[in-house]
Amino acid sequence: MKLGIIGLPNVGKSTLFNAITNAGAEAANYPFCTIEPNVGVVAVPDERLDKLAEMFKPEKVVPTVIEFVDIAGLVRGASRGEGLGNKFLSHIREVDAVVHVVRCFEDENVTHVDGNIDPIRDIETINMELIFADLESLERRMDRTRRALKGDKKLQFEMDLLEKIKENLENGILVRNIPFTEEEEALVKQLFLLTSKPVIYAANIDEDSLNRPEPPMVKKVREYAEREKSEVLVISARVEEDIARLEPDERDLFLEELGIPESGLNRLIKRCYNLLGLISFLTTQPPEVRAWTVTRGTKAPQAAGKIHSDFERGFIRAEVVHFDTLMEMGSYAACKEKGLVRSEGRDYEVKDGDVILFRFNV
């Protein structure tokens, strides 16, 4: 999974990314690595792996990972190439979802590009640039489709859909908020439009606002997000950066002192999994215990293919026991003895927390 972090200058975007990369550096089994100067890979926290490691004593534990991209800053006119706009827009096309950092704190020492703090104006500035970029992409696609339509009337469906999207964008409606039929949705995915990306608004507050009534600026962001059916995560990027620098046992103590049940990074990852409809299944075959990420509804052969393409091609069956059942019984052998390890075929939909052994022909 690849997430793009976006936002106007001085909203806390880089601070949040620094917190993420520091957290990645702490991941014992999947250390942070820099693919480019602005990309970080972080282990997805999953307590189930630790418990499986206690039970199976593997040589290594491998979590699933998430990739964060600190996308180049945005200025007005990015859709026309202003500033680093072209780089900004091209990177958004490559991510699965967007984390839009919105400044919801006052600080006279941190200037704002527009002179004052207004989270809704900031959100709309970026959304309008994305709309302009999508309209430009649509115009090019419509020109090609219009020419091809003369010799292929089957393309009328596509042309009608493009017109529908264009009309909505011109009215300020983002693609992710346009209702589509199942047939239309399949074609929309092929267009790779920027405003079709699911979004989590990260409302960045200061430390003093933690565990206090929600600031008015955050409430405005929530109201805006509800109207466009997006999600909001309240986070303090500066505090997250402090948390990421601590040792694991110190982090727990620090979070307890702040009255926060878990770090914002963990909450962000969980929220993104939910947003994208992702789940994790687990494998315990020597020499490792490992988590794998798939989309909810994935069938067993395709899940096996995440491990190796040979597993999918030669799939015979999946031997499945849920993590909770395994913990309750105390061992895999006990689950086998009680008949709790199920044999599932090609139509089985993998569930979050399934512990699976795949049987296959080479």
Residue pairs with C-beta under 8 A, 6 or more apart in sequence:
1 66
1 67
1 96
1 97
1 272
1 273
1 276
1 278
1 293
2 66
2 67
2 68
2 69
2 94
2 95
2 96
3 66
3 67
3 68
3 69
3 95
3 96
3 97
3 98
3 99
3 272
4 68
4 69
4 71
4 91
4 92
4 94
4 95
4 97
4 98
4 99
4 197
5 13
5 16
5 17
5 20
5 68
5 69
5 70
5 71
5 98
5 99
5 101
6 13
6 71
6 74
6 88
6 92
6 98
6 99
6 100
6 101
6 126
7 13
7 73
7 74
7 100
7 101
7 102
7 103
7 122
7 126
8 73
8 74
8 75
8 103
8 112
8 113
8 122
8 125
8 126
9 73
9 75
9 113
10 103
10 110
10 111
10 112
10 113
11 101
11 102
11 103
11 122
11 204
12 101
12 103
12 204
12 237
12 238
13 70
13 73
13 101
13 237
14 70
15 237
15 238
15 240
15 241
16 99
16 101
16 202
16 204
16 235
16 237
16 240
16 241
17 38
17 40
17 68
17 70
18 241
18 244
19 237
19 240
19 241
19 243
19 244
19 264
19 265
20 40
20 42
20 68
20 240
20 244
20 265
21 32
21 34
21 40
21 42
21 68
22 32
22 241
22 244
22 245
23 32
23 42
23 243
23 244
23 263
23 265
24 31
24 32
24 33
24 40
24 41
24 42
24 43
25 31
25 32
26 32
26 244
26 248
27 42
27 43
27 63
29 43
29 60
29 61
29 62
29 63
30 41
30 42
30 43
30 62
30 63
30 65
32 40
32 41
32 42
33 40
33 41
34 40
35 41
35 67
38 69
38 70
38 71
38 72
39 67
39 68
39 69
39 70
40 67
40 68
40 70
41 65
41 66
41 67
41 68
42 65
42 66
42 67
42 68
42 265
42 269
43 63
43 64
43 65
44 63
44 64
44 65
44 66
44 269
44 273
44 280
44 291
44 293
45 63
45 266
45 269
46 63
46 64
46 280
46 291
48 282
48 291
48 323
48 353
49 61
49 63
49 282
49 289
49 290
49 291
50 61
51 323
51 327
52 58
52 61
52 282
52 284
52 289
52 323
52 326
52 355
53 61
53 289
55 284
55 326
55 331
55 332
56 284
56 289
56 332
58 284
58 286
58 287
58 288
58 289
59 286
59 287
59 288
60 287
60 288
60 289
61 288
61 289
61 290
62 288
62 289
62 290
62 291
63 290
63 291
64 280
64 290
64 291
64 292
64 293
66 269
66 272
68 99
69 91
69 94
69 95
71 87
71 88
71 91
71 92
71 95
72 83
72 84
72 87
72 88
72 91
73 83
73 84
73 88
74 83
74 84
74 85
74 88
74 125
74 126
74 129
75 82
75 83
75 85
75 113
76 82
76 125
76 129
77 83
77 85
77 129
78 84
78 85
78 86
78 88
78 89
78 129
78 133
79 85
79 89
79 129
79 130
79 132
79 133
79 136
80 132
85 129
89 129
89 130
89 133
89 194
92 98
92 130
92 194
92 197
93 192
93 194
95 197
96 197
96 198
96 276
97 197
97 198
97 199
97 200
97 272
97 275
97 276
98 197
98 198
98 199
98 200
99 199
99 200
99 202
99 268
99 272
100 123
100 126
100 199
100 200
100 201
100 202
101 202
101 204
101 237
102 119
102 122
102 123
102 201
102 202
102 203
102 204
102 221
103 112
103 117
103 119
103 122
103 204
104 117
104 119
104 203
104 204
104 205
104 215
104 217
104 218
104 221
105 117
105 204
105 205
105 206
105 209
105 215
105 217
106 117
106 206
107 206
114 121
114 122
117 217
119 203
119 217
119 220
119 221
120 220
120 221
120 224
123 201
123 221
123 224
127 174
127 195
128 172
130 174
130 194
130 195
131 169
131 172
131 174
131 195
133 194
134 165
134 169
134 175
134 193
134 194
134 195
135 166
135 169
135 170
137 191
137 192
137 193
138 162
138 165
138 166
138 169
138 191
138 193
139 166
141 162
141 191
142 159
142 162
142 163
142 166
145 155
145 158
145 159
145 162
146 159
148 155
149 155
149 156
149 159
157 183
157 187
158 187
161 184
161 187
161 188
164 178
164 184
165 175
165 178
165 188
165 191
165 193
168 175
168 178
169 175
169 195
174 195
174 196
174 228
175 188
175 193
175 195
175 196
176 195
176 196
176 197
176 198
176 199
176 228
176 229
176 230
177 228
177 229
180 188
188 196
189 196
198 230
198 275
198 276
199 230
199 231
200 230
200 231
200 232
200 233
200 268
200 271
200 272
200 275
201 221
201 224
201 225
201 230
201 231
201 232
201 233
202 233
202 235
202 237
202 268
203 217
203 218
203 221
203 222
203 232
203 233
203 234
203 235
204 235
204 236
204 237
205 215
205 218
205 234
205 235
205 236
206 236
206 238
207 236
207 238
207 239
209 215
209 236
210 236
210 239
210 258
210 259
210 260
211 258
211 259
211 260
214 222
214 234
218 232
218 234
221 232
222 232
225 231
225 232
231 271
231 275
233 264
233 267
233 268
233 271
235 264
235 267
235 268
236 264
237 264
239 258
239 264
240 263
240 264
240 265
242 254
243 251
243 254
243 255
243 263
243 264
243 265
244 263
244 265
246 254
251 263
255 261
255 262
255 263
272 278
273 279
273 293
276 295
277 295
277 296
277 297
278 293
278 294
278 295
278 296
279 293
279 294
279 295
279 296
279 350
279 351
279 352
279 353
280 291
280 292
280 293
280 294
280 352
280 353
281 291
281 292
281 294
281 303
281 350
281 351
281 352
281 353
281 354
281 355
281 356
282 289
282 290
282 291
282 292
282 323
282 353
282 354
282 355
282 356
283 289
283 290
283 292
283 307
283 355
283 356
283 357
284 332
284 355
284 357
285 357
292 303
292 306
292 307
293 306
294 302
294 303
294 306
294 350
296 352
297 349
298 349
298 350
299 346
299 347
299 348
299 349
299 350
300 315
300 317
300 318
300 344
300 345
300 346
300 347
300 348
300 349
300 350
300 356
300 358
301 311
301 312
301 315
301 346
302 312
303 318
303 350
303 356
304 311
304 312
304 315
304 318
304 358
304 360
305 311
305 312
307 358
310 360
310 362
311 358
311 360
313 360
314 360
314 361
314 362
315 346
315 358
315 359
315 360
316 359
316 360
316 361
317 343
317 344
317 345
317 358
317 359
318 343
318 344
318 345
318 348
318 350
318 356
318 357
318 358
318 359
319 341
319 342
319 343
319 344
319 356
319 357
319 358
319 359
320 341
320 342
320 343
320 344
320 348
320 354
320 355
320 356
321 332
321 335
321 340
321 341
321 342
321 354
321 355
322 351
322 353
322 354
322 355
323 353
323 354
323 355
324 353
325 335
325 340
326 332
326 335
326 355
329 335
329 338
329 340
332 341
335 341
350 356
